[in-house]
């Protein structure tokens, strides 16, 4: 199902380290409209854990996480 | 979410970066953050001095700092300027300590006023912290 998701906003933080992925995710959420799907893709292992925590505390919906070739994609709906 | 206040007392590069990283994380997770820059920390708000700072350890007359900056760049760690720009973009607030300004002879025009939301003293920090769930002294 995650393969077919159409993201409205893609946040590319591949190669970025703490706290950049978290911060860029938040900036994208601030810009997004309600209902928009945001895809965050990155490589920093800690961010893969903390972005879902932030999604929860921001009251957003975590649609899922996909991982391939050490790049994770986190799908969030505002 | 709730609120955090952080006293930035140290002007050391590593400690100011820690304050900004924690602040940015807190903002990114939906909280509010106020940084209160005082004493040596206030030096970092002087125009052009944000990253012109010593390390708390292993400074070695500037050599350690130069090496650390190189290592951080290699590890792709965001420089203090980006951390600060992100802090402001996410709605973080900054208070500059007026008492420190008096003691150290720093005027408003010496400081990067675009970063500063308010000028105040301990009362303002305490008042901001009444609503805070987390407060740190760095």
N, CA and C atoms of all chains as a GROMACS GRO file, in nm:
protein
  648
    1UNK      N    1   0.084  -0.120   0.000
    1UNK     CA    2   0.000   0.000   0.000
    1UNK      C    3   0.087   0.124   0.000
    2UNK      N    4   0.198   0.119   0.078
    2UNK     CA    5   0.288   0.235   0.083
    2UNK      C    6   0.355   0.262  -0.053
    3UNK      N    7   0.364   0.156  -0.134
    3UNK     CA    8   0.426   0.173  -0.266
    3UNK      C    9   0.342   0.264  -0.354
    4UNK      N   10   0.211   0.266  -0.328
    4UNK     CA   11   0.122   0.338  -0.420
    4UNK      C   12   0.080   0.475  -0.365
    5UNK      N   13   0.127   0.509  -0.247
    5UNK     CA   14   0.089   0.638  -0.188
    5UNK      C   15   0.141   0.755  -0.272
    6UNK      N   16   0.057   0.850  -0.295
    6UNK     CA   17   0.096   0.972  -0.366
    6UNK      C   18   0.127   1.080  -0.262
    7UNK      N   19   0.253   1.116  -0.248
    7UNK     CA   20   0.289   1.218  -0.150
    7UNK      C   21   0.265   1.357  -0.207
    8UNK      N   22   0.214   1.445  -0.123
    8UNK     CA   23   0.197   1.585  -0.165
    8UNK      C   24   0.327   1.662  -0.148
    9UNK      N   25   0.402   1.625  -0.044
    9UNK     CA   26   0.528   1.694  -0.013
    9UNK      C   27   0.634   1.588   0.015
   10UNK      N   28   0.751   1.604  -0.045
   10UNK     CA   29   0.862   1.512  -0.016
   10UNK      C   30   0.973   1.592   0.054
   11UNK      N   31   1.016   1.542   0.168
   11UNK     CA   32   1.125   1.606   0.242
   11UNK      C   33   1.246   1.514   0.232
   12UNK      N   34   1.349   1.558   0.162
   12UNK     CA   35   1.467   1.475   0.140
   12UNK      C   36   1.577   1.514   0.240
   13UNK      N   37   1.599   1.429   0.340
   13UNK     CA   38   1.704   1.455   0.438
   13UNK      C   39   1.807   1.341   0.438
   14UNK      N   40   1.827   1.282   0.321
   14UNK     CA   41   1.927   1.177   0.307
   14UNK      C   42   2.065   1.234   0.340
   15UNK      N   43   2.136   1.168   0.430
   15UNK     CA   44   2.271   1.213   0.469
   15UNK      C   45   2.272   1.316   0.581
   16UNK      N   46   2.157   1.371   0.616
   16UNK     CA   47   2.150   1.470   0.724
   16UNK      C   48   2.146   1.400   0.859
   17UNK      N   49   2.198   1.468   0.960
   17UNK     CA   50   2.202   1.408   1.093
   17UNK      C   51   2.120   1.492   1.192
   18UNK      N   52   2.105   1.441   1.315
   18UNK     CA   53   2.027   1.505   1.421
   18UNK      C   54   2.069   1.651   1.439
   19UNK      N   55   1.979   1.747   1.452
   19UNK     CA   56   1.834   1.733   1.455
   19UNK      C   57   1.767   1.771   1.323
   20UNK      N   58   1.846   1.775   1.213
   20UNK     CA   59   1.792   1.828   1.087
   20UNK      C   60   1.669   1.753   1.035
   21UNK      N   61   1.669   1.616   1.030
   21UNK     CA   62   1.549   1.549   0.977
   21UNK      C   63   1.421   1.584   1.054
   22UNK      N   64   1.435   1.590   1.187
   22UNK     CA   65   1.319   1.624   1.271
   22UNK      C   66   1.270   1.767   1.242
   23UNK      N   67   1.365   1.857   1.231
   23UNK     CA   68   1.333   1.999   1.209
   23UNK      C   69   1.271   2.019   1.070
   24UNK      N   70   1.328   1.953   0.969
   24UNK     CA   71   1.274   1.969   0.833
   24UNK      C   72   1.134   1.908   0.821
   25UNK      N   73   1.112   1.798   0.895
   25UNK     CA   74   0.979   1.737   0.898
   25UNK      C   75   0.879   1.838   0.955
   26UNK      N   76   0.919   1.903   1.065
   26UNK     CA   77   0.829   1.999   1.131
   26UNK      C   78   0.798   2.119   1.041
   27UNK      N   79   0.901   2.166   0.970
   27UNK     CA   80   0.880   2.279   0.878
   27UNK      C   81   0.780   2.241   0.768
   28UNK      N   82   0.795   2.117   0.717
   28UNK     CA   83   0.704   2.071   0.611
   28UNK      C   84   0.561   2.061   0.664
   29UNK      N   85   0.548   2.013   0.787
   29UNK     CA   86   0.414   2.001   0.848
   29UNK      C   87   0.352   2.141   0.864
   30UNK      N   88   0.434   2.237   0.901
   30UNK     CA   89   0.382   2.374   0.917
   30UNK      C   90   0.328   2.429   0.785
   31UNK      N   91   0.395   2.394   0.676
   31UNK     CA   92   0.356   2.444   0.544
   31UNK      C   93   0.237   2.368   0.485
   32UNK      N   94   0.223   2.241   0.523
   32UNK     CA   95   0.122   2.154   0.462
   32UNK      C   96  -0.021   2.196   0.498
   33UNK      N   97  -0.113   2.156   0.410
   33UNK     CA   98  -0.256   2.176   0.437
   33UNK      C   99  -0.308   2.050   0.507
   34UNK      N  100  -0.423   2.066   0.573
   34UNK     CA  101  -0.482   1.951   0.639
   34UNK      C  102  -0.514   1.844   0.534
   35UNK      N  103  -0.476   1.721   0.561
   35UNK     CA  104  -0.501   1.612   0.467
   35UNK      C  105  -0.383   1.579   0.378
   36UNK      N  106  -0.288   1.672   0.368
   36UNK     CA  107  -0.169   1.650   0.284
   36UNK      C  108  -0.088   1.531   0.336
   37UNK      N  109  -0.028   1.459   0.241
   37UNK     CA  110   0.060   1.348   0.279
   37UNK      C  111   0.206   1.393   0.260
   38UNK      N  112   0.281   1.381   0.368
   38UNK     CA  113   0.421   1.423   0.367
   38UNK      C  114   0.507   1.298   0.373
   39UNK      N  115   0.604   1.291   0.282
   39UNK     CA  116   0.698   1.179   0.281
   39UNK      C  117   0.835   1.232   0.322
   40UNK      N  118   0.889   1.178   0.430
   40UNK     CA  119   1.023   1.217   0.474
   40UNK      C  120   1.116   1.102   0.440
   41UNK      N  121   1.220   1.130   0.361
   41UNK     CA  122   1.315   1.021   0.333
   41UNK      C  123   1.453   1.058   0.383
   42UNK      N  124   1.516   0.963   0.453
   42UNK     CA  125   1.645   0.991   0.512
   42UNK      C  126   1.722   0.864   0.545
   43UNK      N  127   1.838   0.885   0.606
   43UNK     CA  128   1.926   0.772   0.637
   43UNK      C  129   1.968   0.768   0.785
   44UNK      N  130   1.950   0.877   0.858
   44UNK     CA  131   1.995   0.884   0.998
   44UNK      C  132   1.909   0.789   1.084
   45UNK      N  133   1.972   0.686   1.146
   45UNK     CA  134   1.892   0.584   1.218
   45UNK      C  135   1.807   0.641   1.332
   46UNK      N  136   1.863   0.735   1.411
   46UNK     CA  137   1.788   0.789   1.525
   46UNK      C  138   1.662   0.863   1.480
   47UNK      N  139   1.672   0.928   1.364
   47UNK     CA  140   1.557   1.005   1.315
   47UNK      C  141   1.440   0.914   1.278
   48UNK      N  142   1.472   0.794   1.234
   48UNK     CA  143   1.366   0.698   1.197
   48UNK      C  144   1.284   0.662   1.321
   49UNK      N  145   1.348   0.667   1.437
   49UNK     CA  146   1.275   0.639   1.561
   49UNK      C  147   1.203   0.763   1.613
   50UNK      N  148   1.271   0.879   1.602
   50UNK     CA  149   1.214   0.997   1.668
   50UNK      C  150   1.107   1.068   1.585
   51UNK      N  151   1.111   1.054   1.454
   51UNK     CA  152   1.007   1.120   1.374
   51UNK      C  153   0.868   1.062   1.406
   52UNK      N  154   0.854   0.927   1.416
   52UNK     CA  155   0.722   0.876   1.459
   52UNK      C  156   0.679   0.926   1.597
   53UNK      N  157   0.777   0.947   1.688
   53UNK     CA  158   0.744   1.002   1.821
   53UNK      C  159   0.690   1.144   1.806
   54UNK      N  160   0.754   1.221   1.718
   54UNK     CA  161   0.710   1.359   1.695
   54UNK      C  162   0.571   1.361   1.630
   55UNK      N  163   0.549   1.267   1.536
   55UNK     CA  164   0.419   1.257   1.468
   55UNK      C  165   0.310   1.235   1.573
   56UNK      N  166   0.339   1.149   1.667
   56UNK     CA  167   0.244   1.119   1.774
   56UNK      C  168   0.220   1.242   1.860
   57UNK      N  169   0.327   1.310   1.899
   57UNK     CA  170   0.306   1.423   1.990
   57UNK      C  171   0.248   1.544   1.918
   58UNK      N  172   0.261   1.549   1.784
   58UNK     CA  173   0.198   1.657   1.707
   58UNK      C  174   0.053   1.624   1.672
   59UNK      N  175   0.009   1.502   1.707
   59UNK     CA  176  -0.128   1.462   1.678
   59UNK      C  177  -0.155   1.439   1.530
   60UNK      N  178  -0.051   1.396   1.456
   60UNK     CA  179  -0.067   1.366   1.313
   60UNK      C  180  -0.083   1.216   1.296
   61UNK      N  181  -0.109   1.176   1.171
   61UNK     CA  182  -0.124   1.032   1.148
   61UNK      C  183  -0.002   0.973   1.079
   62UNK      N  184   0.052   0.866   1.137
   62UNK     CA  185   0.164   0.795   1.076
   62UNK      C  186   0.106   0.689   0.984
   63UNK      N  187   0.125   0.708   0.852
   63UNK     CA  188   0.067   0.612   0.757
   63UNK      C  189   0.152   0.488   0.744
   64UNK      N  190   0.283   0.504   0.763
   64UNK     CA  191   0.370   0.387   0.756
   64UNK      C  192   0.514   0.423   0.726
   65UNK      N  193   0.600   0.322   0.737
   65UNK     CA  194   0.742   0.340   0.711
   65UNK      C  195   0.787   0.233   0.612
   66UNK      N  196   0.859   0.277   0.511
   66UNK     CA  197   0.912   0.182   0.412
   66UNK      C  198   1.064   0.196   0.414
   67UNK      N  199   1.135   0.087   0.398
   67UNK     CA  200   1.280   0.098   0.400
   67UNK      C  201   1.340   0.015   0.288
   68UNK      N  202   1.430   0.077   0.212
   68UNK     CA  203   1.502   0.002   0.110
   68UNK      C  204   1.640   0.063   0.088
   69UNK      N  205   1.740  -0.022   0.075
   69UNK     CA  206   1.879   0.019   0.056
   69UNK      C  207   1.921   0.124   0.160
   70UNK      N  208   1.889   0.100   0.286
   70UNK     CA  209   1.926   0.186   0.398
   70UNK      C  210   1.863   0.326   0.396
   71UNK      N  211   1.771   0.347   0.303
   71UNK     CA  212   1.697   0.474   0.303
   71UNK      C  213   1.556   0.445   0.354
   72UNK      N  214   1.517   0.519   0.458
   72UNK     CA  215   1.380   0.501   0.507
   72UNK      C  216   1.289   0.613   0.454
   73UNK      N  217   1.163   0.577   0.437
   73UNK     CA  218   1.061   0.673   0.392
   73UNK      C  219   0.950   0.669   0.496
   74UNK      N  220   0.924   0.783   0.557
   74UNK     CA  221   0.818   0.788   0.658
   74UNK      C  222   0.701   0.868   0.598
   75UNK      N  223   0.584   0.810   0.600
   75UNK     CA  224   0.466   0.876   0.542
   75UNK      C  225   0.375   0.928   0.653
   76UNK      N  226   0.347   1.057   0.645
   76UNK     CA  227   0.271   1.125   0.751
   76UNK      C  228   0.153   1.197   0.686
   77UNK      N  229   0.039   1.191   0.752
   77UNK     CA  230  -0.074   1.270   0.702
   77UNK      C  231  -0.112   1.377   0.804
   78UNK      N  232  -0.123   1.501   0.753
   78UNK     CA  233  -0.159   1.611   0.843
   78UNK      C  234  -0.309   1.611   0.868
   79UNK      N  235   0.152   2.038   2.288
   79UNK     CA  236   0.254   1.997   2.385
   79UNK      C  237   0.284   2.113   2.478
   80UNK      N  238   0.383   2.094   2.562
   80UNK     CA  239   0.410   2.193   2.665
   80UNK      C  240   0.530   2.280   2.630
   81UNK      N  241   0.586   2.341   2.730
   81UNK     CA  242   0.686   2.442   2.707
   81UNK      C  243   0.817   2.410   2.776
   82UNK      N  244   0.928   2.456   2.716
   82UNK     CA  245   1.060   2.440   2.777
   82UNK      C  246   1.129   2.576   2.781
   83UNK      N  247   1.204   2.599   2.887
   83UNK     CA  248   1.289   2.718   2.891
   83UNK      C  249   1.432   2.671   2.917
   84UNK      N  250   1.525   2.737   2.850
   84UNK     CA  251   1.666   2.699   2.868
   84UNK      C  252   1.748   2.826   2.894
   85UNK      N  253   1.823   2.824   3.003
   85UNK     CA  254   1.916   2.933   3.031
   85UNK      C  255   2.046   2.901   2.959
   86UNK      N  256   2.086   2.987   2.867
   86UNK     CA  257   2.214   2.968   2.798
   86UNK      C  258   2.316   3.059   2.866
   87UNK      N  259   2.382   3.004   2.966
   87UNK     CA  260   2.479   3.080   3.046
   87UNK      C  261   2.618   3.068   2.986
   88UNK      N  262   2.647   2.952   2.929
   88UNK     CA  263   2.779   2.928   2.871
   88UNK      C  264   2.786   2.986   2.730
   89UNK      N  265   2.901   3.038   2.695
   89UNK     CA  266   2.922   3.086   2.560
   89UNK      C  267   3.004   2.988   2.477
   90UNK      N  268   3.032   2.869   2.536
   90UNK     CA  269   3.112   2.770   2.464
   90UNK      C  270   3.034   2.714   2.346
   91UNK      N  271   3.107   2.694   2.237
   91UNK     CA  272   3.044   2.648   2.113
   91UNK      C  273   2.961   2.521   2.132
   92UNK      N  274   3.022   2.422   2.197
   92UNK     CA  275   2.954   2.293   2.212
   92UNK      C  276   2.828   2.306   2.297
   93UNK      N  277   2.833   2.392   2.400
   93UNK     CA  278   2.717   2.405   2.488
   93UNK      C  279   2.605   2.485   2.423
   94UNK      N  280   2.642   2.589   2.349
   94UNK     CA  281   2.539   2.667   2.278
   94UNK      C  282   2.472   2.579   2.173
   95UNK      N  283   2.554   2.496   2.106
   95UNK     CA  284   2.495   2.404   2.007
   95UNK      C  285   2.399   2.305   2.074
   96UNK      N  286   2.438   2.254   2.192
   96UNK     CA  287   2.348   2.163   2.264
   96UNK      C  288   2.215   2.232   2.295
   97UNK      N  289   2.223   2.356   2.342
   97UNK     CA  290   2.100   2.430   2.375
   97UNK      C  291   2.011   2.444   2.252
   98UNK      N  292   2.073   2.476   2.138
   98UNK     CA  293   1.995   2.494   2.015
   98UNK      C  294   1.938   2.362   1.964
   99UNK      N  295   2.017   2.255   1.975
   99UNK     CA  296   1.969   2.124   1.927
   99UNK      C  297   1.850   2.077   2.012
  100UNK      N  298   1.863   2.090   2.144
  100UNK     CA  299   1.751   2.051   2.231
  100UNK      C  300   1.630   2.139   2.203
  101UNK      N  301   1.654   2.268   2.190
  101UNK     CA  302   1.545   2.362   2.160
  101UNK      C  303   1.475   2.326   2.030
  102UNK      N  304   1.554   2.295   1.927
  102UNK     CA  305   1.494   2.261   1.797
  102UNK      C  306   1.416   2.130   1.804
  103UNK      N  307   1.468   2.034   1.878
  103UNK     CA  308   1.397   1.907   1.894
  103UNK      C  309   1.264   1.929   1.964
  104UNK      N  310   1.265   2.010   2.066
  104UNK     CA  311   1.143   2.039   2.143
  104UNK      C  312   1.039   2.110   2.057
  105UNK      N  313   1.086   2.207   1.978
  105UNK     CA  314   0.995   2.278   1.887
  105UNK      C  315   0.940   2.184   1.781
  106UNK      N  316   1.028   2.098   1.727
  106UNK     CA  317   0.986   2.007   1.620
  106UNK      C  318   0.881   1.909   1.668
  107UNK      N  319   0.885   1.877   1.798
  107UNK     CA  320   0.787   1.783   1.851
  107UNK      C  321   0.662   1.853   1.900
  108UNK      N  322   0.652   1.982   1.871
  108UNK     CA  323   0.527   2.053   1.895
  108UNK      C  324   0.525   2.139   2.020
  109UNK      N  325   0.638   2.152   2.088
  109UNK     CA  326   0.641   2.235   2.209
  109UNK      C  327   0.676   2.380   2.180
  110UNK      N  328   0.674   2.459   2.286
  110UNK     CA  329   0.720   2.599   2.278
  110UNK      C  330   0.854   2.605   2.351
  111UNK      N  331   0.943   2.691   2.304
  111UNK     CA  332   1.074   2.702   2.368
  111UNK      C  333   1.117   2.848   2.380
  112UNK      N  334   1.168   2.883   2.498
  112UNK     CA  335   1.230   3.014   2.518
  112UNK      C  336   1.374   2.992   2.564
  113UNK      N  337   1.467   3.053   2.492
  113UNK     CA  338   1.607   3.051   2.535
  113UNK      C  339   1.638   3.185   2.599
  114UNK      N  340   1.699   3.178   2.718
  114UNK     CA  341   1.736   3.299   2.790
  114UNK      C  342   1.887   3.311   2.788
  115UNK      N  343   1.940   3.401   2.706
  115UNK     CA  344   2.085   3.416   2.691
  115UNK      C  345   2.138   3.512   2.795
  116UNK      N  346   2.230   3.461   2.879
  116UNK     CA  347   2.285   3.545   2.984
  116UNK      C  348   2.435   3.519   2.998
  117UNK      N  349   2.502   3.606   3.067
  117UNK     CA  350   2.646   3.598   3.094
  117UNK      C  351   2.727   3.564   2.968
  118UNK      N  352   2.808   3.457   2.972
  118UNK     CA  353   2.894   3.428   2.855
  118UNK      C  354   2.809   3.391   2.735
  119UNK      N  355   2.694   3.334   2.762
  119UNK     CA  356   2.604   3.296   2.653
  119UNK      C  357   2.564   3.416   2.567
  120UNK      N  358   2.548   3.530   2.632
  120UNK     CA  359   2.503   3.650   2.558
  120UNK      C  360   2.604   3.692   2.451
  121UNK      N  361   2.731   3.657   2.474
  121UNK     CA  362   2.834   3.689   2.374
  121UNK      C  363   2.799   3.631   2.236
  122UNK      N  364   2.729   3.519   2.238
  122UNK     CA  365   2.696   3.451   2.112
  122UNK      C  366   2.588   3.526   2.034
  123UNK      N  367   2.522   3.621   2.098
  123UNK     CA  368   2.420   3.699   2.026
  123UNK      C  369   2.479   3.828   1.970
  124UNK      N  370   2.607   3.855   1.999
  124UNK     CA  371   2.673   3.971   1.940
  124UNK      C  372   2.689   3.942   1.790
  125UNK      N  373   2.662   4.044   1.709
  125UNK     CA  374   2.666   4.027   1.563
  125UNK      C  375   2.794   3.954   1.517
  126UNK      N  376   2.776   3.849   1.439
  126UNK     CA  377   2.889   3.776   1.381
  126UNK      C  378   2.963   3.684   1.476
  127UNK      N  379   2.914   3.669   1.600
  127UNK     CA  380   2.990   3.589   1.697
  127UNK      C  381   2.926   3.456   1.732
  128UNK      N  382   2.819   3.419   1.663
  128UNK     CA  383   2.746   3.297   1.700
  128UNK      C  384   2.839   3.175   1.705
  129UNK      N  385   2.921   3.160   1.603
  129UNK     CA  386   3.009   3.041   1.604
  129UNK      C  387   3.154   3.077   1.632
  130UNK      N  388   3.180   3.205   1.662
  130UNK     CA  389   3.316   3.244   1.700
  130UNK      C  390   3.331   3.221   1.849
  131UNK      N  391   3.344   3.093   1.886
  131UNK     CA  392   3.338   3.058   2.027
  131UNK      C  393   3.438   2.948   2.060
  132UNK      N  394   3.483   2.947   2.184
  132UNK     CA  395   3.573   2.840   2.226
  132UNK      C  396   3.495   2.714   2.258
  133UNK      N  397   3.566   2.601   2.271
  133UNK     CA  398   3.505   2.477   2.318
  133UNK      C  399   3.516   2.473   2.471
  134UNK      N  400   3.423   2.402   2.536
  134UNK     CA  401   3.431   2.391   2.682
  134UNK      C  402   3.550   2.306   2.725
  135UNK      N  403   3.588   2.211   2.640
  135UNK     CA  404   3.706   2.129   2.667
  135UNK      C  405   3.784   2.115   2.538
  136UNK      N  406   3.911   2.087   2.549
  136UNK     CA  407   3.997   2.063   2.434
  136UNK      C  408   4.001   2.182   2.338
  137UNK      N  409   3.996   2.301   2.394
  137UNK     CA  410   4.000   2.419   2.308
  137UNK      C  411   4.139   2.436   2.246
  138UNK      N  412   4.243   2.415   2.327
  138UNK     CA  413   4.383   2.424   2.282
  138UNK      C  414   4.412   2.551   2.202
  139UNK      N  415   4.381   2.664   2.258
  139UNK     CA  416   4.407   2.795   2.194
  139UNK      C  417   4.348   2.804   2.053
  140UNK      N  418   4.236   2.740   2.034
  140UNK     CA  419   4.169   2.753   1.904
  140UNK      C  420   4.189   2.633   1.814
  141UNK      N  421   4.296   2.558   1.836
  141UNK     CA  422   4.324   2.444   1.747
  141UNK      C  423   4.218   2.335   1.762
  142UNK      N  424   4.180   2.308   1.888
  142UNK     CA  425   4.078   2.207   1.915
  142UNK      C  426   3.945   2.245   1.852
  143UNK      N  427   3.913   2.374   1.862
  143UNK     CA  428   3.788   2.422   1.806
  143UNK      C  429   3.787   2.407   1.654
  144UNK      N  430   3.900   2.442   1.594
  144UNK     CA  431   3.912   2.431   1.449
  144UNK      C  432   3.895   2.286   1.406
  145UNK      N  433   3.958   2.194   1.482
  145UNK     CA  434   3.947   2.052   1.450
  145UNK      C  435   3.804   2.001   1.468
  146UNK      N  436   3.741   2.046   1.577
  146UNK     CA  437   3.605   2.003   1.605
  146UNK      C  438   3.510   2.051   1.495
  147UNK      N  439   3.528   2.175   1.452
  147UNK     CA  440   3.442   2.227   1.344
  147UNK      C  441   3.459   2.145   1.217
  148UNK      N  442   3.585   2.105   1.192
  148UNK     CA  443   3.611   2.023   1.073
  148UNK      C  444   3.545   1.886   1.084
  149UNK      N  445   3.556   1.828   1.203
  149UNK     CA  446   3.495   1.697   1.227
  149UNK      C  447   3.343   1.704   1.213
  150UNK      N  448   3.286   1.813   1.266
  150UNK     CA  449   3.140   1.827   1.260
  150UNK      C  450   3.094   1.846   1.116
  151UNK      N  451   3.174   1.920   1.040
  151UNK     CA  452   3.139   1.941   0.900
  151UNK      C  453   3.143   1.808   0.825
  152UNK      N  454   3.246   1.729   0.855
  152UNK     CA  455   3.261   1.599   0.790
  152UNK      C  456   3.143   1.507   0.825
  153UNK      N  457   3.098   1.515   0.949
  153UNK     CA  458   2.986   1.432   0.994
  153UNK      C  459   2.852   1.493   0.952
  154UNK      N  460   2.859   1.605   0.879
  154UNK     CA  461   2.738   1.673   0.829
  154UNK      C  462   2.649   1.725   0.942
  155UNK      N  463   2.709   1.769   1.051
  155UNK     CA  464   2.632   1.830   1.161
  155UNK      C  465   2.601   1.974   1.120
  156UNK      N  466   2.477   2.014   1.146
  156UNK     CA  467   2.436   2.150   1.108
  156UNK      C  468   2.517   2.253   1.188
  157UNK      N  469   2.570   2.356   1.122
  157UNK     CA  470   2.645   2.459   1.193
  157UNK      C  471   2.551   2.545   1.280
  158UNK      N  472   2.608   2.617   1.379
  158UNK     CA  473   2.524   2.697   1.468
  158UNK      C  474   2.431   2.793   1.394
  159UNK      N  475   2.477   2.846   1.280
  159UNK     CA  476   2.393   2.942   1.205
  159UNK      C  477   2.265   2.875   1.155
  160UNK      N  478   2.278   2.751   1.108
  160UNK     CA  479   2.157   2.681   1.061
  160UNK      C  480   2.068   2.644   1.179
  161UNK      N  481   2.131   2.599   1.289
  161UNK     CA  482   2.052   2.563   1.407
  161UNK      C  483   1.973   2.684   1.456
  162UNK      N  484   2.037   2.800   1.454
  162UNK     CA  485   1.969   2.922   1.500
  162UNK      C  486   1.858   2.962   1.403
  163UNK      N  487   1.885   2.954   1.271
  163UNK     CA  488   1.783   2.991   1.172
  163UNK      C  489   1.662   2.898   1.185
  164UNK      N  490   1.687   2.769   1.207
  164UNK     CA  491   1.577   2.673   1.225
  164UNK      C  492   1.500   2.703   1.354
  165UNK      N  493   1.574   2.736   1.458
  165UNK     CA  494   1.509   2.768   1.587
  165UNK      C  495   1.409   2.881   1.569
  166UNK      N  496   1.450   2.985   1.495
  166UNK     CA  497   1.360   3.099   1.473
  166UNK      C  498   1.246   3.061   1.378
  167UNK      N  499   1.278   2.981   1.275
  167UNK     CA  500   1.175   2.942   1.177
  167UNK      C  501   1.065   2.858   1.243
  168UNK      N  502   1.101   2.783   1.347
  168UNK     CA  503   1.001   2.699   1.415
  168UNK      C  504   0.932   2.776   1.529
  169UNK      N  505   0.960   2.902   1.540
  169UNK     CA  506   0.888   2.984   1.638
  169UNK      C  507   0.953   2.993   1.775
  170UNK      N  508   1.080   2.959   1.786
  170UNK     CA  509   1.150   2.969   1.915
  170UNK      C  510   1.170   3.115   1.955
  171UNK      N  511   1.162   3.139   2.088
  171UNK     CA  512   1.177   3.276   2.139
  171UNK      C  513   1.313   3.294   2.206
  172UNK      N  514   1.367   3.413   2.194
  172UNK     CA  515   1.496   3.443   2.258
  172UNK      C  516   1.485   3.568   2.343
  173UNK      N  517   1.532   3.555   2.467
  173UNK     CA  518   1.538   3.669   2.557
  173UNK      C  519   1.686   3.700   2.583
  174UNK      N  520   1.723   3.826   2.574
  174UNK     CA  521   1.860   3.869   2.606
  174UNK      C  522   1.860   3.930   2.745
  175UNK      N  523   1.959   3.891   2.825
  175UNK     CA  524   1.966   3.939   2.963
  175UNK      C  525   2.019   4.083   2.969
  176UNK      N  526   1.935   4.172   3.021
  176UNK     CA  527   1.972   4.314   3.027
  176UNK      C  528   2.081   4.341   3.130
  177UNK      N  529   2.080   4.261   3.238
  177UNK     CA  530   2.182   4.282   3.341
  177UNK      C  531   2.321   4.252   3.284
  178UNK      N  532   2.330   4.143   3.207
  178UNK     CA  533   2.458   4.109   3.144
  178UNK      C  534   2.501   4.221   3.049
  179UNK      N  535   2.405   4.278   2.976
  179UNK     CA  536   2.436   4.386   2.882
  179UNK      C  537   2.499   4.504   2.957
  180UNK      N  538   2.442   4.534   3.075
  180UNK     CA  539   2.496   4.644   3.157
  180UNK      C  540   2.636   4.612   3.207
  181UNK      N  541   2.651   4.492   3.265
  181UNK     CA  542   2.779   4.452   3.324
  181UNK      C  543   2.890   4.450   3.218
  182UNK      N  544   2.858   4.396   3.102
  182UNK     CA  545   2.961   4.377   3.000
  182UNK      C  546   2.967   4.492   2.900
  183UNK      N  547   2.886   4.593   2.922
  183UNK     CA  548   2.890   4.709   2.834
  183UNK      C  549   2.848   4.677   2.691
  184UNK      N  550   2.744   4.593   2.679
  184UNK     CA  551   2.693   4.554   2.546
  184UNK      C  552   2.564   4.633   2.520
  185UNK      N  553   2.557   4.701   2.406
  185UNK     CA  554   2.434   4.773   2.375
  185UNK      C  555   2.351   4.694   2.275
  186UNK      N  556   2.224   4.732   2.261
  186UNK     CA  557   2.135   4.660   2.169
  186UNK      C  558   2.192   4.658   2.027
  187UNK      N  559   2.258   4.767   1.990
  187UNK     CA  560   2.310   4.774   1.852
  187UNK      C  561   2.429   4.679   1.831
  188UNK      N  562   2.491   4.631   1.941
  188UNK     CA  563   2.599   4.532   1.929
  188UNK      C  564   2.541   4.395   1.898
  189UNK      N  565   2.417   4.373   1.940
  189UNK     CA  566   2.356   4.241   1.930
  189UNK      C  567   2.282   4.223   1.797
  190UNK      N  568   2.268   4.097   1.757
  190UNK     CA  569   2.189   4.068   1.638
  190UNK      C  570   2.042   4.074   1.678
  191UNK      N  571   1.987   4.193   1.662
  191UNK     CA  572   1.851   4.218   1.713
  191UNK      C  573   1.743   4.140   1.639
  192UNK      N  574   1.776   4.089   1.520
  192UNK     CA  575   1.676   4.012   1.444
  192UNK      C  576   1.644   3.880   1.516
  193UNK      N  577   1.737   3.835   1.603
  193UNK     CA  578   1.716   3.708   1.672
  193UNK      C  579   1.638   3.724   1.802
  194UNK      N  580   1.642   3.847   1.856
  194UNK     CA  581   1.595   3.867   1.994
  194UNK      C  582   1.449   3.912   1.998
  195UNK      N  583   1.370   3.840   2.075
  195UNK     CA  584   1.228   3.874   2.089
  195UNK      C  585   1.205   3.974   2.201
  196UNK      N  586   1.284   3.956   2.309
  196UNK     CA  587   1.264   4.044   2.425
  196UNK      C  588   1.394   4.064   2.500
  197UNK      N  589   1.399   4.175   2.572
  197UNK     CA  590   1.511   4.202   2.661
  197UNK      C  591   1.454   4.198   2.802
  198UNK      N  592   1.520   4.126   2.892
  198UNK     CA  593   1.462   4.115   3.025
  198UNK      C  594   1.562   4.069   3.128
  199UNK      N  595   1.509   4.047   3.247
  199UNK     CA  596   1.593   4.003   3.357
  199UNK      C  597   1.537   3.874   3.415
  200UNK      N  598   1.584   3.838   3.532
  200UNK     CA  599   1.549   3.708   3.589
  200UNK      C  600   1.398   3.689   3.604
  201UNK      N  601   1.328   3.798   3.633
  201UNK     CA  602   1.183   3.788   3.650
  201UNK      C  603   1.114   3.736   3.524
  202UNK      N  604   1.166   3.780   3.409
  202UNK     CA  605   1.105   3.736   3.284
  202UNK      C  606   1.131   3.587   3.262
  203UNK      N  607   1.252   3.544   3.297
  203UNK     CA  608   1.284   3.401   3.285
  203UNK      C  609   1.195   3.318   3.378
  204UNK      N  610   1.179   3.363   3.500
  204UNK     CA  611   1.097   3.289   3.596
  204UNK      C  612   0.952   3.285   3.548
  205UNK      N  613   0.906   3.398   3.499
  205UNK     CA  614   0.768   3.405   3.451
  205UNK      C  615   0.745   3.310   3.333
  206UNK      N  616   0.840   3.307   3.240
  206UNK     CA  617   0.830   3.216   3.125
  206UNK      C  618   0.832   3.070   3.173
  207UNK      N  619   0.909   3.046   3.280
  207UNK     CA  620   0.928   2.909   3.327
  207UNK      C  621   0.810   2.856   3.408
  208UNK      N  622   0.724   2.947   3.455
  208UNK     CA  623   0.606   2.904   3.532
  208UNK      C  624   0.521   2.807   3.452
  209UNK      N  625   0.518   2.831   3.319
  209UNK     CA  626   0.436   2.748   3.232
  209UNK      C  627   0.517   2.633   3.171
  210UNK      N  628   0.644   2.625   3.207
  210UNK     CA  629   0.732   2.526   3.143
  210UNK      C  630   0.734   2.394   3.218
  211UNK      N  631   0.741   2.285   3.142
  211UNK     CA  632   0.753   2.154   3.203
  211UNK      C  633   0.900   2.115   3.214
  212UNK      N  634   0.981   2.174   3.129
  212UNK     CA  635   1.125   2.142   3.133
  212UNK      C  636   1.203   2.272   3.135
  213UNK      N  637   1.299   2.280   3.225
  213UNK     CA  638   1.388   2.395   3.222
  213UNK      C  639   1.531   2.347   3.245
  214UNK      N  640   1.622   2.399   3.163
  214UNK     CA  641   1.761   2.356   3.168
  214UNK      C  642   1.853   2.476   3.185
  215UNK      N  643   1.966   2.450   3.245
  215UNK     CA  644   2.068   2.553   3.263
  215UNK      C  645   2.194   2.502   3.194
  216UNK      N  646   2.231   2.568   3.085
  216UNK     CA  647   2.344   2.519   3.006
  216UNK      C  648   2.457   2.622   3.006
   0.00000   0.00000   0.00000
